[in-house]
Amino acid sequence: MSDQLIRFVRDYFGTNDFIPLHAPVFPGREKEYVVDTIESTFVSSVGAYVDRFEQDMAVYTGSPKAVATVNGTAALHIALKLAGVEPDDLVITQPLTFVATCNAIAYCGAEPVFVDVDRDTLGLSATALQQWLEDNARLDADGICRTRTDNKVVRACVPMHTFGHPADLDGLLRVTCEWNITLVEDAAESLGSFYKGQHTGTFGALGTLSFNGNKIMTTGGGGMILADAVLGERAKHLTTTAKKPHPYEYIHDEVGYNYRLPNLNAALGCAQLEQLETFIKAKRALAAAYQNELSATNLAFVSEPEGCRSNYWLNAVVCEDKAHRDALLETTNQQGVMTRPIWALMNHLSMYENCRRGDLSNAEWMEERVVNLPSSVVIK
Ligand SMILES: *Cc1c(COP(=O)(O)O)cnc(C)c1O
């Protein structure tokens, strides 16, 4: 079984050398735009590529406003602050995610609450969310959702679109609306993924993207906040040291952050965004080839949820059990085909092990079985 997979991967990527999980490609005007910033001297916090990158990304995602940041974690930190998350609040998220989701919550002084994922999307489950709220929370007369035992405010909910597959946004919107909890989407992995024709990250009050080197497109490091015009303005202000516009005076009107994306990185982003649809086409072709190749094996390929267009950022399979998973990881990595397990659940990390949580059966099941396969863009 591993042998068939290894042969297929080697053939598809056309090499007998080491095959990484995900490597960036720069087939477009990347070099031209980056050199342009150097020649203009505008490599840092001011420059036309930042504005252009934000505008292009707003158009692509259909978001009223897009604000570039230094990375995706910083974007999520500010998005949560703008969602009103304060120290001591609770923020509901999924245990099956990259640690940045929880760290951003912790930066706000808030505490993550872990609620299970759906097996078909690997994203936060609306049913599990509703169940946790019914078991633990009440909606007070002031419109604020609080826990019944200790009156903690449940301020926000952060689903993550795992590996680019959209979570159940209709369900999550319904539940968060009923309980008056602000929805903030961690769309770091789902640039180019649409749920019922609408871009992920634009359903909640705020959404965030990442352009880290391993994401579907990269700015070296970078992120983006997606929001409406009002929150978008606030995001821009907070991420650029909260400086009041003035011809020469330095007036800052609140504690701001130096989270802006340098122009050098934005130049790379503009060129990569021009290639994004090409990348997604290549990713989807690779996913279809995996699916076809693995159809008669004991590896269940993770495919896009119904009604969605997934970017297939990272391809994944579900093994039969942990022993099967371990064997697959061992053989492939030994033979120079990089594969990785899904993240350890957040409630298994020391800093989050005492956080509140609901029943996490699906996440635990996935933690033991999911393996990511090489997913770099191959333009055929
Ligand atoms: C990549 C990623 C982020 C943000 O990562 P940065 O490296 O800070 O850009 C956040 N959440 C998830 C789920 C991610 O995969």
Ligand as a Chemical Component Dictionary entry (heavy atoms), coordinates in Angstrom:
data_LIG
# 
_chem_comp.id                   LIG 
_chem_comp.type                 NON-POLYMER 
_chem_comp.pdbx_formal_charge   0 
_chem_comp.three_letter_code    LIG 
# 
loop_
_chem_comp_atom.comp_id 
_chem_comp_atom.atom_id 
_chem_comp_atom.alt_atom_id 
_chem_comp_atom.type_symbol 
_chem_comp_atom.charge 
_chem_comp_atom.model_Cartn_x 
_chem_comp_atom.model_Cartn_y 
_chem_comp_atom.model_Cartn_z 
_chem_comp_atom.pdbx_ordinal 
LIG C1 C1 C 0 -0.581 29.091 9.086  1  
LIG C2 C2 C 0 -1.651 29.207 10.078 2  
LIG C3 C3 C 0 -1.847 30.364 10.861 3  
LIG C4 C4 C 0 -1.001 31.594 10.785 4  
LIG O1 O1 O 0 0.324  31.327 10.668 5  
LIG P1 P1 P 0 1.462  32.420 10.448 6  
LIG O2 O2 O 0 2.663  31.562 10.300 7  
LIG O3 O3 O 0 1.492  33.291 11.655 8  
LIG O4 O4 O 0 1.189  33.209 9.201  9  
LIG C5 C5 C 0 -2.931 30.403 11.711 10 
LIG N1 N1 N 0 -3.769 29.382 11.822 11 
LIG C6 C6 C 0 -3.635 28.259 11.080 12 
LIG C7 C7 C 0 -4.649 27.180 11.215 13 
LIG C8 C8 C 0 -2.569 28.124 10.202 14 
LIG O5 O5 O 0 -2.451 26.992 9.477  15 
# 
loop_
_chem_comp_bond.comp_id 
_chem_comp_bond.atom_id_1 
_chem_comp_bond.atom_id_2 
_chem_comp_bond.value_order 
_chem_comp_bond.pdbx_ordinal 
LIG C1 C2 SING 1  
LIG C2 C3 SING 2  
LIG C2 C8 DOUB 3  
LIG C3 C4 SING 4  
LIG C3 C5 DOUB 5  
LIG C4 O1 SING 6  
LIG O1 P1 SING 7  
LIG P1 O2 DOUB 8  
LIG P1 O3 SING 9  
LIG P1 O4 SING 10 
LIG C5 N1 SING 11 
LIG N1 C6 DOUB 12 
LIG C6 C7 SING 13 
LIG C6 C8 SING 14 
LIG C8 O5 SING 15 
# 
